[in-house]
Amino acid sequence: MENLKKYRNVFIEAFQIKENELEGLKYQDIVEWDSVGHMGLMTDLEEAFDIEMEIDDIIDFSSFEKGIEILNNYKITINE
């Protein structure tokens, strides 16, 4: 599965949202993306991409778009 599709699917499944809600989505924009939802999302992303994120990256992961930048640090290229 291509990385963008995999990335989008993790968000969709973690937050039970529609694909058209992803662009511009930020931490705490939706009820599901609270602190507990954030940690679940991080776990799901780590499993999907077989990585272990640094604490600073987990804290900085503040939006759908920012997550793409952060995953680049782990040699995961996500092309929009």
PyMOL commands that set and color helices and strands:
alter all, ss='L'
color gray80, all
select helices_A, chain A and resi 3-15+19-21+35-49+55-60+64-72
alter helices_A, ss='H'
color red, helices_A
deselect
rebuild
show_as cartoon
